[in-house]
Amino acid sequence: MVREGPDPAADGVVRWRRIDLQRRIKARSGAAMDERRVGKQLAAPGFRRLPVRPQHPKSDPAAQEAFRKTSPRP
């Protein structure tokens, strides 16, 4: 679940936070875990807290590249 990332339509988020995972774990298994414990569980297999810039699901990489090529450089 963590490796695949969230589904924005189903999960309502574009990236996982510990609180989001906490809610998902509670919904799936009924087990209540606090946020710190979720973080420790993620750190055990090597997951690190790396903030990434989310990408909008409707973004167009080709249009962004075309814009970069035609926009004036400072």
C-alpha distances in whole Angstrom, upper triangle without the diagonal:
4,6,5,6,8,10,13,15,13,11,15,13,13,12,10,13,13,14,12,9,12,13,10,10,14,13,11,14,16,16,17,16,18,17,18,17,13,15,16,13,11,15,16,13,15,13,15,16,17,18,17,19,17,19,20,19,22,24,26,26,29,31,30,31,34,35,34,37,39,39,42,41,42
4,6,5,8,11,14,16,15,12,15,13,12,10,8,10,11,13,11,8,12,13,11,11,15,15,14,16,18,17,18,16,17,15,16,15,12,12,14,11,9,12,13,11,12,9,12,12,13,14,14,17,15,17,19,18,22,23,25,25,28,30,28,30,33,33,32,35,38,37,40,39,40
4,6,9,12,15,17,16,15,17,15,13,11,10,13,14,17,14,12,16,17,14,15,19,19,17,19,21,21,21,20,21,18,19,18,15,15,16,14,11,13,14,11,12,9,12,13,13,15,14,16,15,17,19,18,21,22,24,23,26,28,27,28,31,32,31,33,36,36,38,37,38
4,7,9,12,14,13,12,15,13,12,10,10,14,15,17,14,13,16,17,14,15,19,18,16,19,22,21,22,21,22,20,22,21,17,17,19,17,14,17,18,15,15,13,15,16,15,16,15,16,14,15,17,15,19,19,21,21,24,26,25,26,29,30,30,32,35,35,37,37,38
4,7,9,12,11,10,12,10,8,7,7,11,13,14,11,11,14,15,12,14,17,17,16,19,21,21,21,20,20,18,20,19,16,16,18,16,13,16,18,16,16,13,14,14,13,13,12,14,11,13,14,13,17,18,20,20,23,25,24,25,28,29,28,31,33,33,36,35,36
4,6,9,8,6,8,7,6,6,7,10,12,13,10,10,13,13,10,13,16,15,14,17,19,20,20,19,20,18,20,20,16,17,20,18,15,18,20,19,19,16,17,16,16,15,14,14,12,13,13,12,16,17,20,21,24,25,24,26,29,29,29,32,34,33,36,36,37
4,6,5,5,7,7,7,9,10,13,16,16,12,13,16,15,12,15,18,16,16,19,21,22,22,22,23,21,23,23,20,20,23,21,19,22,24,22,22,19,20,19,19,18,16,16,13,13,12,10,14,16,18,20,23,24,23,25,28,28,29,32,33,33,36,36,37
4,6,5,5,5,5,8,10,13,16,16,12,14,17,15,14,17,19,17,18,21,22,23,23,23,23,21,24,24,21,22,25,23,21,24,26,25,24,21,22,20,19,17,16,15,11,11,10,8,11,14,17,19,22,22,22,24,27,26,27,30,32,31,34,34,36
4,6,6,8,9,12,14,16,19,18,14,16,18,16,14,18,19,17,18,21,22,24,24,25,25,23,27,27,23,24,27,26,24,27,29,27,27,24,25,24,23,21,19,18,15,14,12,10,12,16,18,21,24,24,24,26,28,28,30,32,34,33,36,37,38
4,6,8,10,12,13,15,17,16,12,14,16,13,11,15,16,13,14,18,19,21,21,22,23,21,25,24,21,23,26,24,22,25,27,26,26,23,24,23,23,22,20,20,17,17,15,13,16,19,22,24,27,27,27,30,32,32,33,36,37,37,40,40,41
4,6,8,10,9,12,14,12,9,10,13,10,9,12,14,12,13,16,17,18,19,19,19,18,21,21,18,19,22,20,19,22,24,23,24,20,21,20,20,19,18,18,15,16,15,14,17,19,22,24,27,28,27,30,32,32,32,35,37,36,39,39,40
4,7,9,10,12,14,13,10,12,14,12,11,15,16,14,16,19,20,21,20,20,20,19,22,23,19,20,24,23,21,24,26,25,25,22,22,20,20,18,17,17,13,14,13,12,15,17,21,23,26,26,25,28,30,30,31,34,35,34,37,37,38
4,6,7,9,12,11,8,11,13,12,12,15,17,16,17,20,21,21,20,20,19,17,20,21,17,18,21,20,18,21,24,23,22,19,19,17,16,14,13,13,10,12,11,11,15,16,20,21,25,25,23,26,29,28,28,32,33,32,35,34,35
4,7,10,13,13,11,12,16,15,14,17,19,19,19,22,23,24,23,22,21,19,21,22,18,18,22,21,18,21,23,22,21,18,17,15,14,12,10,10,7,8,8,9,12,13,17,17,21,21,20,23,25,25,25,28,30,29,31,31,32
4,7,10,11,9,10,13,14,13,16,18,18,18,21,22,22,21,19,19,16,18,19,15,15,18,17,15,17,20,19,18,14,14,12,11,9,8,9,7,10,11,12,15,16,19,19,23,24,22,24,27,26,26,29,31,30,33,32,32
4,7,8,6,7,10,11,10,12,15,15,16,18,19,18,17,16,15,12,14,15,12,11,15,14,11,14,17,16,16,12,12,10,11,10,10,12,11,13,15,15,19,20,23,23,27,27,25,27,31,30,30,33,35,34,36,35,36
4,5,5,6,9,10,11,12,14,15,17,18,19,18,16,14,13,9,11,13,10,9,13,13,11,13,16,17,16,12,12,9,11,10,11,13,12,16,17,18,22,22,25,26,29,30,28,30,33,32,31,35,37,35,37,36,36
4,5,5,6,9,10,10,12,14,15,16,16,15,13,10,9,6,8,9,6,6,10,10,9,12,14,15,15,12,12,10,12,12,14,17,16,19,21,22,25,26,29,29,33,33,31,33,36,36,35,38,40,39,41,39,39
4,5,5,6,9,10,11,12,14,15,15,14,11,10,8,6,9,11,8,10,13,13,13,15,18,19,19,16,15,13,15,15,17,18,17,20,21,22,25,26,30,30,34,34,32,35,38,37,36,40,41,40,42,41,41
4,5,5,6,9,10,11,12,14,14,14,13,12,11,9,13,13,10,12,15,14,13,16,19,19,19,16,16,14,16,15,16,17,15,18,19,19,22,24,27,28,32,32,30,33,36,35,35,38,40,38,41,40,40
4,5,5,6,8,10,10,12,13,12,11,10,10,8,11,11,7,9,12,11,10,14,15,16,16,13,14,13,15,15,17,19,17,20,21,21,24,25,29,29,33,33,32,34,37,36,36,39,41,40,43,42,42
4,5,5,6,9,10,11,10,9,8,6,7,6,10,9,7,10,12,11,11,15,16,17,18,16,16,15,18,18,20,22,20,23,24,24,27,29,32,33,36,37,35,37,40,40,39,43,45,43,46,45,45
4,5,5,6,9,10,10,10,8,9,10,10,13,13,10,13,16,15,15,18,20,20,21,19,20,18,20,20,21,22,21,23,23,23,26,28,31,32,36,36,35,37,40,40,40,43,45,43,46,45,45
4,5,5,6,9,9,10,10,10,12,12,15,14,11,14,16,14,14,18,19,19,20,18,19,18,20,20,21,22,20,22,22,21,25,27,30,31,34,35,34,36,39,39,39,42,44,43,45,45,45
4,5,5,6,7,7,8,8,11,11,14,12,9,13,14,12,13,16,17,17,19,17,19,19,21,21,22,24,23,25,25,25,28,30,33,33,37,38,37,39,42,41,41,45,46,46,48,47,48
4,6,6,4,5,6,8,10,12,15,13,11,15,16,15,16,19,20,20,22,20,22,21,24,24,25,27,25,27,27,27,30,32,35,36,40,40,39,41,44,44,44,47,49,48,50,50,50
4,6,6,8,9,11,14,15,18,16,14,18,19,17,18,22,22,22,24,22,24,23,25,25,26,27,25,26,26,25,28,31,34,35,38,39,38,40,43,43,43,46,48,47,50,49,50
4,6,8,11,12,15,16,19,17,14,18,19,16,17,21,21,20,23,21,23,23,25,25,26,27,25,27,27,25,29,31,34,35,38,39,38,40,43,43,43,46,48,48,50,50,51
4,5,9,11,14,16,18,15,14,17,18,15,17,20,20,20,23,21,24,24,26,27,28,30,28,30,30,29,32,34,37,38,41,42,41,43,46,46,46,49,51,51,53,53,53
4,6,10,13,15,17,15,14,18,19,17,18,22,22,22,25,23,25,25,28,28,29,31,29,31,31,30,34,36,39,40,43,44,43,45,48,48,48,51,53,52,55,54,54
4,6,10,13,14,12,11,15,16,14,16,19,19,20,22,21,23,23,26,26,28,30,29,31,32,31,35,37,40,40,44,45,43,45,48,48,48,51,53,52,54,53,54
4,7,10,12,10,10,14,14,13,16,18,19,20,22,21,22,21,24,25,27,29,28,30,31,31,35,36,39,40,44,44,43,45,48,47,47,50,52,51,53,52,52
4,7,8,6,7,10,11,10,12,15,15,17,19,18,19,18,21,22,24,27,26,29,30,30,34,35,38,38,42,43,41,43,46,45,45,48,50,49,51,50,50
4,6,5,6,9,10,11,13,15,16,18,19,17,18,17,20,20,23,25,25,28,29,30,33,34,38,38,42,42,40,42,45,44,44,47,49,47,49,48,48
4,5,5,6,9,10,11,12,15,17,17,15,15,13,16,17,19,22,21,25,26,27,31,31,35,35,38,39,37,39,42,41,40,44,46,44,46,44,44
4,5,5,6,9,10,11,13,15,15,14,13,12,16,17,20,23,23,27,29,30,33,34,37,36,40,41,38,40,43,42,41,45,47,45,47,45,44
4,5,5,6,9,10,11,14,15,13,14,14,18,19,22,25,25,28,30,30,34,35,38,37,41,42,40,41,45,44,43,46,48,47,49,47,47
4,5,5,6,9,10,12,13,11,12,12,15,17,19,22,21,25,26,27,30,31,34,34,37,38,36,38,41,41,40,43,45,44,46,44,44
4,5,5,6,9,11,11,9,9,9,12,14,17,20,20,23,26,26,30,30,33,33,36,37,35,36,40,39,38,41,43,42,44,42,42
4,5,5,6,9,10,9,10,11,15,17,20,23,23,27,29,30,33,34,36,35,39,40,38,39,43,42,41,44,46,45,46,45,45
4,6,5,8,9,9,11,12,16,18,20,23,23,26,28,29,32,33,35,35,38,40,37,39,42,42,41,44,46,45,47,45,46
4,6,6,7,5,7,9,12,14,16,20,20,23,25,25,29,29,32,31,35,36,34,35,39,38,37,40,43,42,43,42,42
4,6,5,5,6,9,12,15,17,21,21,24,27,28,31,31,33,32,36,37,35,36,39,39,37,40,43,42,43,41,42
4,5,7,9,12,15,18,20,24,25,27,30,30,34,34,36,35,38,40,38,38,42,42,40,43,46,45,47,45,45
4,6,9,13,15,18,19,23,23,26,28,28,32,32,34,32,36,38,36,36,40,40,38,41,44,43,45,43,44
4,6,10,12,15,17,20,21,24,27,27,31,30,32,30,34,36,33,34,37,37,36,38,41,40,42,40,40
4,7,9,12,13,17,18,20,23,24,27,27,29,28,31,33,30,31,35,35,33,36,39,38,40,38,38
4,6,9,12,15,17,20,23,24,27,27,29,27,31,32,29,30,34,33,32,35,37,36,37,35,36
4,6,9,13,14,18,21,22,26,25,27,26,30,31,28,29,33,32,30,33,36,34,36,34,34
4,6,10,12,15,18,20,23,22,24,23,26,27,24,25,29,28,26,30,32,31,32,30,30
4,7,9,12,15,18,21,20,22,21,25,25,22,24,27,26,24,28,30,28,30,28,28
4,6,9,12,15,18,16,18,17,21,21,19,20,23,23,21,24,27,25,27,26,26
4,6,10,12,15,13,16,15,18,19,16,17,21,19,18,22,24,22,24,23,24
4,7,9,12,11,14,14,17,18,15,18,21,20,19,23,24,23,26,25,26
4,6,9,7,10,10,14,14,12,15,17,17,17,20,22,21,24,23,25
4,5,5,9,11,14,13,12,15,18,17,18,21,22,21,24,25,26
4,6,9,11,14,14,14,16,19,18,20,22,24,23,27,27,29
4,7,10,12,11,12,15,16,16,18,21,21,21,25,26,28
4,6,9,8,8,11,13,13,14,17,18,18,21,22,24
4,6,5,6,9,10,11,13,15,16,16,20,21,24
4,5,5,6,9,10,11,12,14,15,19,19,22
4,5,5,6,9,10,11,13,14,18,19,22
4,5,5,6,9,10,11,12,16,17,20
4,5,5,6,9,10,10,14,15,18
4,5,5,6,9,10,13,14,17
4,5,5,6,9,12,14,17
4,5,5,6,10,11,14
4,6,5,8,9,12
4,6,8,9,13
4,6,9,13
4,6,9
4,7
4
